[in-house]
């Protein structure tokens, strides 16, 4: 039995190579040390849900005062900004383990549907921020009567 040496290059090899290189680059960039005082992970963690009337965003922000938060809606982009301040006893103790960062953060989330920015409401209780974004009239389904 003869084996045929198949040296024909796969046209997708170059794309696969570029994809691998980009993955390595993103891995490198995400492992690079962040600037002092800036939270590096996805923060705040959010739950995004929807019903007939609203897009609802629930963000967990433990240890942050409501006055240190800024919520903005521009077009269909929701941005949550804020600052987690260091605790007062930070200079008086030696930490053995500290898993909660302090510093500024910002998270922007594109809404899955058009929203009405003039009717957005937000509430903050026990470290949980709930933002209700009413759906815009043009994004609500309309019943069409067939004649």
MOTAMO-V857758 format. One line per field, one symbol per residue. phi: phi as a letter, one per 40 degrees, with the letter a starting at -180 (. if undefined). psi: psi as a letter, one per 30 degrees, with the letter a starting at -180 (. if undefined). burial: b if it has 24 or more other ideal C-beta (glycine too) atoms within 12 Angstrom, else e. Layout:
phi->???
psi->???
burial->???
This chain:
phi->.cbccbbcccccdccccccccccccccccccccccdgbccccaccbbbbabcbbbbbbbcbcgbcdccbbbbbbfbbcbbbaabcccccdccbbccaabbcbhcaabbbcccacbcccbcbabbafgbcbbbbcccdccccbcbccb
psi->kkkkjjgkkkffeeeeeeeeeeeeeeeeeffkklkkgkkfljklklkkllaeflkkkjkjikgkkefgkkkkjkcgjkkjlakjkllegeffljkfkjgjllallkkkkkkflkljffgklkljkhgkkkkjjkkleffkkkkkkk.
burial->eeeeeeeeeeeeeeeeeeeeeeeeeeeeeeeeeeeeeebeeebbebebeeeeebbbbbbebeebeeeebebebeeeebbbbbbbeeeeeeeeeeeeeeeebbebbebebebebebbeeebebebeeeebbbbbbbeeeeeeeeeeee
